[in-house]
Amino acid sequence: MSDAPLIQLIRAEMQRFTGRQYQIAFDQFDAKSLQELLRFLLDAEYEHPRFQSLPGAQPAIPRRSNQAKIEVRSRAA
């Protein structure tokens, strides 16, 4: 399974938070690092109401009270 959908989610979250695009080579990250980065972004949104109050801010990924662990298979697997 490709990491592309997870990378797309991370890019969408980062752009939504800041309104900017970043040229980061996420395809160089392993699957675990991508999962942790997405977890950080979701936690940042939940922990910091400032992100929720940005004009037009809409969660790209619905937040659940018991956020399920996102599993992605590494390309090396």
N, C-alpha and C positions, 0 to 999 in steps of 0.2 A: 504494500500500500504506500502511496506517495504521501509526503508531508505537505503537499501543495495546499490542500484545504485548510490545514492548521496555519500555514504561513499566511494565507489570504485573510483568515480571521484575525491574526495578530496585526497585520498591516491595517485592516479596517478599524480595529480598536485604537491603534496608535493615531491614525488620522482623525478619528472621531474625537479623541481626547484633546488633540492639539490643533486640528484643522490643517495640519501639515503632513507632507509625505516625507519619508526618510529612506535613503538609499542604503539599506542594511542587507547584507548577504545572508539572509536567513537560511538559505539552502546549504550553508556551511555549518549550521548548527545540527547537533544530533537531536533525535526525537524527544528525549528527556528534557533537554534544554528548552526546546520549543514549548513543551507542555508547561514547564516552570515559568517561562516568560508569559504565556497566556494566563496562567494562574495569578501571577503578579498583577497583570493588567486588570483582571476581574476583581482582585482584592483591592487594588487601588481605587477602582470605581466605587466599590462598596464602602471602603473605609473613609474615603474623602468626598464628602458631599459637594465640594467645589466642582468636581467633574460632572455631577448630576445637574448642577445649576447652569452649566454653559448653555448659551442660546442654541436651540435646536438639538441639544444632546438627547439622543435616543439610544438605549442599549442595543448594540448590534447582536449581542448574545444574551438571551433572557437569563437573568440571575435567579437561581433557585436557592431556597434556604439551606438545603443540603447539597451543595454543588457537587455533582458527580465527577469522579476522576475521569479526565479525558485520556483515552488510550489511543496512541498512534504507533503503528509499527514502524520501526526504523527501516530505511532502505537497505541496510546491511543485513537485516534479519532474513 
